Amino acid sequence: MARQGLKSIPVVDGDRRLLGILTETDFLRRLQASGFLDLMLDLMEDPGGFSHRCHETPVSAPMTHPAESVAAHAGFTAISTSFRRCGGRSLPVVDGDGRLLGLLLRKDFVAACGLEPDS
């Protein structure tokens, strides 16, 4: 996620059907931190206190499910409503069978519509 600059990634099954979404907020919640800065401050105060081993946690445990998604043919209103409902920075785009086609980033949607980004 971090290498690609994403704040979330879709979780799919073997047939690429959307199961959920794993967000930065899901990670922070799992680590019992209210935000990234709080997590860093906690680690600075007690470097040995970080005992949770994320790499041993199944993705199904922290992920948000069901994930808010939009159909490939969704219009402006449906996409705007979905972004408002989930409050996230990205939306999985699915076909009629719920298979993942891609990920729509809010910043790309806003830019494509010629709208001002949230501050």
TORPA-4810 file (N, C-alpha, C, O; in nm, 3 decimals):
<nodes>
NODE_1_0.083_-0.119_0.000_0.000_0.000_0.000_0.087_0.125_0.000_0.068_0.215_-0.081_M
NODE_2_0.182_0.129_0.091_0.266_0.248_0.105_0.350_0.272_-0.019_0.364_0.386_-0.064_A
NODE_3_0.407_0.167_-0.075_0.491_0.183_-0.194_0.415_0.242_-0.312_0.472_0.315_-0.393_R
NODE_4_0.286_0.210_-0.322_0.205_0.260_-0.433_0.130_0.387_-0.397_0.056_0.441_-0.479_Q
NODE_5_0.148_0.436_-0.275_0.082_0.559_-0.233_-0.068_0.544_-0.213_-0.143_0.641_-0.225_G
NODE_6_-0.112_0.422_-0.181_-0.255_0.396_-0.161_-0.289_0.397_-0.013_-0.206_0.362_0.071_L
NODE_7_-0.410_0.437_0.016_-0.460_0.436_0.154_-0.550_0.315_0.178_-0.593_0.291_0.291_K
NODE_8_-0.579_0.240_0.071_-0.662_0.120_0.085_-0.639_0.028_-0.034_-0.596_0.070_-0.141_S
NODE_9_-0.669_-0.101_-0.012_-0.661_-0.199_-0.119_-0.781_-0.293_-0.109_-0.820_-0.333_0.000_I
NODE_10_-0.839_-0.328_-0.224_-0.952_-0.420_-0.224_-0.905_-0.561_-0.189_-0.792_-0.600_-0.219_P
NODE_11_-0.993_-0.635_-0.125_-0.967_-0.776_-0.093_-1.064_-0.859_-0.175_-1.185_-0.837_-0.170_V
NODE_12_-1.011_-0.955_-0.251_-1.094_-1.036_-0.340_-1.073_-1.184_-0.312_-0.975_-1.224_-0.251_V
NODE_13_-1.169_-1.265_-0.360_-1.153_-1.410_-0.350_-1.084_-1.461_-0.476_-1.038_-1.381_-0.558_D
NODE_14_-1.075_-1.592_-0.492_-1.008_-1.652_-0.606_-1.071_-1.621_-0.740_-1.006_-1.633_-0.843_G
NODE_15_-1.197_-1.580_-0.740_-1.266_-1.543_-0.863_-1.269_-1.392_-0.884_-1.342_-1.342_-0.970_D
NODE_16_-1.190_-1.318_-0.804_-1.181_-1.172_-0.810_-1.309_-1.102_-0.764_-1.330_-0.985_-0.795_R
NODE_17_-1.395_-1.174_-0.689_-1.514_-1.110_-0.632_-1.472_-1.032_-0.508_-1.395_-1.080_-0.425_R
NODE_18_-1.526_-0.913_-0.497_-1.491_-0.824_-0.387_-1.543_-0.878_-0.254_-1.662_-0.904_-0.239_L
NODE_19_-1.452_-0.893_-0.158_-1.489_-0.939_-0.023_-1.490_-0.825_0.077_-1.570_-0.824_0.170_L
NODE_20_-1.401_-0.730_0.057_-1.389_-0.619_0.151_-1.281_-0.524_0.104_-1.235_-0.532_-0.010_G
NODE_21_-1.242_-0.435_0.192_-1.134_-0.342_0.161_-1.049_-0.324_0.286_-1.102_-0.314_0.397_I
NODE_22_-0.920_-0.320_0.267_-0.827_-0.301_0.378_-0.773_-0.159_0.370_-0.709_-0.122_0.271_L
NODE_23_-0.800_-0.081_0.473_-0.763_0.060_0.471_-0.655_0.091_0.574_-0.628_0.013_0.666_T
NODE_24_-0.593_0.206_0.555_-0.496_0.253_0.653_-0.563_0.264_0.790_-0.502_0.232_0.892_E
NODE_25_-0.687_0.310_0.792_-0.761_0.322_0.918_-0.782_0.185_0.982_-0.777_0.173_1.105_T
NODE_26_-0.806_0.081_0.901_-0.820_-0.054_0.955_-0.691_-0.097_1.027_-0.696_-0.156_1.135_D
NODE_27_-0.576_-0.066_0.966_-0.447_-0.098_1.029_-0.433_-0.025_1.161_-0.397_-0.084_1.263_F
NODE_28_-0.461_0.105_1.161_-0.447_0.184_1.283_-0.540_0.135_1.392_-0.501_0.127_1.509_L
NODE_29_-0.662_0.102_1.354_-0.758_0.049_1.452_-0.705_-0.080_1.513_-0.713_-0.101_1.634_R
NODE_30_-0.650_-0.166_1.428_-0.595_-0.295_1.473_-0.481_-0.272_1.571_-0.461_-0.350_1.664_R
NODE_31_-0.405_-0.164_1.548_-0.291_-0.132_1.635_-0.331_-0.042_1.752_-0.246_0.003_1.829_L
NODE_32_-0.460_-0.017_1.764_-0.517_0.064_1.872_-0.456_0.204_1.876_-0.422_0.256_1.982_Q
NODE_33_-0.442_0.265_1.757_-0.391_0.401_1.745_-0.498_0.488_1.679_-0.565_0.443_1.586_A
NODE_34_-0.513_0.610_1.726_-0.614_0.698_1.667_-0.567_0.762_1.538_-0.648_0.816_1.463_S
NODE_35_-0.438_0.756_1.511_-0.383_0.812_1.388_-0.238_0.774_1.373_-0.176_0.722_1.466_G
NODE_36_-0.183_0.801_1.255_-0.044_0.764_1.228_0.052_0.836_1.322_0.147_0.777_1.372_F
NODE_37_0.027_0.964_1.345_0.114_1.041_1.435_0.111_0.983_1.575_0.215_0.971_1.640_L
NODE_38_-0.008_0.948_1.624_-0.020_0.886_1.756_0.058_0.756_1.763_0.123_0.727_1.863_D
NODE_39_0.051_0.677_1.656_0.124_0.551_1.652_0.275_0.577_1.662_0.344_0.509_1.737_L
NODE_40_0.324_0.674_1.587_0.467_0.707_1.590_0.509_0.758_1.728_0.616_0.721_1.777_M
NODE_41_0.427_0.842_1.789_0.459_0.893_1.922_0.462_0.780_2.025_0.549_0.777_2.112_L
NODE_42_0.366_0.688_2.014_0.365_0.572_2.105_0.492_0.490_2.089_0.550_0.444_2.187_D
NODE_43_0.535_0.470_1.965_0.656_0.391_1.940_0.780_0.463_1.991_0.875_0.398_2.037_L
NODE_44_0.781_0.595_1.984_0.896_0.671_2.035_0.902_0.663_2.187_1.010_0.654_2.245_M
NODE_45_0.785_0.666_2.252_0.780_0.659_2.398_0.819_0.521_2.449_0.885_0.508_2.552_E
NODE_46_0.776_0.418_2.377_0.802_0.281_2.421_0.830_0.191_2.300_0.741_0.120_2.253_D
NODE_47_0.954_0.195_2.248_0.987_0.118_2.128_0.961_-0.032_2.143_0.932_-0.099_2.045_P
NODE_48_0.970_-0.083_2.263_0.947_-0.226_2.286_0.800_-0.260_2.306_0.765_-0.377_2.316_G
NODE_49_0.715_-0.159_2.313_0.575_-0.181_2.341_0.493_-0.227_2.223_0.377_-0.265_2.238_G
NODE_50_0.552_-0.224_2.107_0.481_-0.265_1.986_0.493_-0.417_1.973_0.594_-0.469_1.926_F
NODE_51_0.387_-0.486_2.016_0.393_-0.632_2.017_0.306_-0.697_1.912_0.320_-0.817_1.885_S
NODE_52_0.215_-0.620_1.851_0.127_-0.679_1.751_0.204_-0.708_1.624_0.276_-0.623_1.573_H
NODE_53_0.188_-0.827_1.573_0.261_-0.868_1.453_0.163_-0.873_1.336_0.098_-0.975_1.311_R
NODE_54_0.153_-0.761_1.265_0.056_-0.748_1.155_0.073_-0.855_1.050_-0.025_-0.903_0.993_C
NODE_55_0.198_-0.894_1.023_0.221_-0.992_0.916_0.166_-1.130_0.952_0.160_-1.218_0.866_H
NODE_56_0.128_-1.151_1.076_0.069_-1.279_1.117_-0.083_-1.271_1.129_-0.147_-1.370_1.166_E
NODE_57_-0.141_-1.156_1.098_-0.285_-1.136_1.108_-0.352_-1.161_0.973_-0.312_-1.100_0.874_T
NODE_58_-0.452_-1.249_0.966_-0.521_-1.268_0.838_-0.591_-1.140_0.797_-0.645_-1.068_0.880_P
NODE_59_-0.590_-1.112_0.668_-0.648_-0.988_0.617_-0.796_-0.975_0.652_-0.848_-0.864_0.662_V
NODE_60_-0.864_-1.087_0.671_-1.006_-1.083_0.704_-1.032_-1.023_0.842_-1.142_-0.975_0.868_S
NODE_61_-0.933_-1.025_0.929_-0.953_-0.972_1.064_-0.968_-0.819_1.068_-1.064_-0.770_1.126_A
NODE_62_-0.877_-0.743_1.007_-0.891_-0.597_1.015_-0.971_-0.533_0.902_-1.012_-0.418_0.915_P
NODE_63_-0.995_-0.605_0.791_-1.056_-0.541_0.675_-1.200_-0.494_0.702_-1.269_-0.549_0.788_M
NODE_64_-1.241_-0.394_0.627_-1.378_-0.345_0.631_-1.460_-0.428_0.533_-1.426_-0.440_0.415_T
NODE_65_-1.568_-0.484_0.582_-1.655_-0.561_0.493_-1.799_-0.545_0.537_-1.824_-0.537_0.658_H
NODE_66_-1.894_-0.541_0.448_-1.870_-0.536_0.304_-1.811_-0.401_0.265_-1.829_-0.302_0.336_P
NODE_67_-1.742_-0.399_0.153_-1.683_-0.275_0.105_-1.784_-0.199_0.020_-1.860_-0.258_-0.056_A
NODE_68_-1.783_-0.069_0.035_-1.860_0.016_-0.056_-1.793_0.005_-0.193_-1.671_0.012_-0.203_E
NODE_69_-1.872_-0.012_-0.297_-1.816_-0.022_-0.431_-1.909_0.046_-0.530_-2.022_0.083_-0.496_S
NODE_70_-1.861_0.062_-0.652_-1.943_0.119_-0.759_-1.934_0.030_-0.881_-1.834_-0.037_-0.904_V
NODE_71_-2.041_0.030_-0.958_-2.043_-0.045_-1.083_-1.962_0.030_-1.189_-1.947_0.152_-1.182_A
NODE_72_-1.911_-0.044_-1.285_-1.829_0.015_-1.390_-1.904_0.123_-1.468_-1.842_0.217_-1.519_A
NODE_73_-2.034_0.111_-1.478_-2.115_0.207_-1.553_-2.175_0.317_-1.465_-2.259_0.394_-1.512_H
NODE_74_-2.134_0.325_-1.340_-2.191_0.424_-1.246_-2.166_0.566_-1.294_-2.061_0.597_-1.351_A
NODE_75_-2.263_0.652_-1.270_-2.252_0.792_-1.306_-2.207_0.877_-1.189_-2.178_0.828_-1.080_G
NODE_76_-2.203_1.006_-1.213_-2.156_1.104_-1.116_-2.228_1.092_-0.983_-2.164_1.088_-0.878_F
NODE_77_-2.361_1.087_-0.985_-2.439_1.085_-0.860_-2.410_0.959_-0.780_-2.390_0.966_-0.658_T
NODE_78_-2.409_0.843_-0.846_-2.383_0.717_-0.774_-2.243_0.716_-0.714_-2.224_0.672_-0.600_A
NODE_79_-2.145_0.763_-0.789_-2.007_0.765_-0.739_-1.994_0.863_-0.623_-1.934_0.831_-0.521_I
NODE_80_-2.050_0.982_-0.639_-2.045_1.083_-0.531_-2.110_1.031_-0.404_-2.057_1.048_-0.295_S
NODE_81_-2.225_0.967_-0.420_-2.296_0.911_-0.305_-2.214_0.803_-0.236_-2.208_0.798_-0.114_T
NODE_82_-2.150_0.718_-0.314_-2.067_0.612_-0.256_-1.947_0.668_-0.181_-1.914_0.621_-0.072_S
NODE_83_-1.881_0.768_-0.240_-1.768_0.830_-0.169_-1.815_0.893_-0.039_-1.747_0.883_0.063_F
NODE_84_-1.929_0.959_-0.042_-1.983_1.022_0.079_-2.017_0.917_0.184_-1.989_0.936_0.303_R
NODE_85_-2.077_0.807_0.141_-2.120_0.702_0.233_-2.001_0.633_0.300_-2.006_0.606_0.420_R
NODE_86_-1.897_0.604_0.225_-1.784_0.530_0.283_-1.682_0.621_0.349_-1.608_0.579_0.438_C
NODE_87_-1.676_0.746_0.305_-1.580_0.839_0.365_-1.436_0.809_0.331_-1.345_0.869_0.389_G
NODE_88_-1.414_0.719_0.238_-1.277_0.680_0.203_-1.220_0.759_0.088_-1.283_0.848_0.032_G
NODE_89_-1.098_0.722_0.054_-1.027_0.790_-0.054_-1.029_0.710_-0.183_-0.978_0.755_-0.285_R
NODE_90_-1.087_0.590_-0.179_-1.094_0.508_-0.300_-1.217_0.418_-0.295_-1.268_0.386_-0.188_S
NODE_91_-1.261_0.379_-0.413_-1.376_0.289_-0.426_-1.341_0.177_-0.523_-1.293_0.204_-0.633_L
NODE_92_-1.364_0.053_-0.483_-1.349_-0.055_-0.579_-1.456_-0.043_-0.688_-1.570_-0.009_-0.661_P
NODE_93_-1.417_-0.071_-0.811_-1.509_-0.071_-0.924_-1.531_-0.217_-0.962_-1.435_-0.291_-0.984_V
NODE_94_-1.658_-0.258_-0.969_-1.690_-0.399_-0.993_-1.781_-0.414_-1.114_-1.850_-0.321_-1.155_V
NODE_95_-1.779_-0.536_-1.171_-1.870_-0.566_-1.280_-2.002_-0.617_-1.222_-2.021_-0.614_-1.101_D
NODE_96_-2.091_-0.661_-1.307_-2.223_-0.706_-1.264_-2.222_-0.827_-1.173_-2.319_-0.853_-1.102_G
NODE_97_-2.113_-0.903_-1.175_-2.099_-1.021_-1.089_-2.019_-0.993_-0.962_-1.986_-1.085_-0.887_D
NODE_98_-1.987_-0.866_-0.939_-1.911_-0.830_-0.818_-1.763_-0.854_-0.830_-1.692_-0.854_-0.730_G
NODE_99_-1.714_-0.876_-0.953_-1.570_-0.897_-0.973_-1.499_-0.762_-0.984_-1.548_-0.670_-1.049_R
NODE_100_-1.385_-0.755_-0.921_-1.308_-0.631_-0.919_-1.253_-0.599_-1.058_-1.192_-0.683_-1.123_L
NODE_101_-1.277_-0.476_-1.100_-1.224_-0.426_-1.227_-1.112_-0.324_-1.205_-1.023_-0.309_-1.289_L
NODE_102_-1.119_-0.256_-1.092_-1.019_-0.154_-1.063_-1.051_-0.080_-0.936_-1.140_-0.118_-0.860_G
NODE_103_-0.976_0.026_-0.914_-0.992_0.107_-0.793_-0.998_0.253_-0.837_-0.905_0.303_-0.900_L
NODE_104_-1.107_0.321_-0.804_-1.124_0.461_-0.839_-1.079_0.545_-0.720_-1.137_0.538_-0.612_L
NODE_105_-0.975_0.624_-0.741_-0.926_0.713_-0.636_-1.009_0.840_-0.635_-1.042_0.895_-0.741_L
NODE_106_-1.043_0.887_-0.516_-1.124_1.008_-0.503_-1.057_1.127_-0.572_-1.125_1.206_-0.638_R
NODE_107_-0.926_1.140_-0.557_-0.855_1.252_-0.619_-0.866_1.247_-0.771_-0.875_1.352_-0.835_K
NODE_108_-0.867_1.128_-0.829_-0.882_1.116_-0.975_-1.025_1.151_-1.018_-1.045_1.216_-1.121_D
NODE_109_-1.122_1.108_-0.939_-1.262_1.140_-0.968_-1.284_1.291_-0.962_-1.347_1.349_-1.051_F
NODE_110_-1.233_1.353_-0.858_-1.247_1.497_-0.841_-1.180_1.571_-0.957_-1.237_1.665_-1.011_V
NODE_111_-1.061_1.527_-0.994_-0.989_1.592_-1.105_-1.065_1.574_-1.237_-1.075_1.668_-1.316_A
NODE_112_-1.117_1.453_-1.261_-1.189_1.426_-1.385_-1.316_1.509_-1.396_-1.359_1.544_-1.506_A
NODE_113_-1.375_1.540_-1.283_-1.500_1.621_-1.283_-1.472_1.769_-1.277_-1.565_1.850_-1.284_C
NODE_114_-1.346_1.807_-1.265_-1.312_1.949_-1.258_-1.356_2.013_-1.128_-1.381_2.134_-1.123_G
NODE_115_-1.365_1.933_-1.021_-1.409_1.983_-0.891_-1.288_2.019_-0.806_-1.177_1.973_-0.831_L
NODE_116_-1.309_2.101_-0.706_-1.205_2.135_-0.610_-1.189_2.021_-0.512_-1.289_1.969_-0.463_E
NODE_117_-1.064_1.981_-0.480_-1.044_1.874_-0.381_-1.080_1.922_-0.240_-1.078_2.041_-0.210_P
NODE_118_-1.115_1.821_-0.154_-1.142_1.851_-0.014_-1.016_1.908_0.050_-0.905_1.869_0.013_D
NODE_119_-1.033_1.998_0.144_-0.916_2.052_0.212_-0.892_1.979_0.341_-0.798_2.010_0.413_S
</nodes>
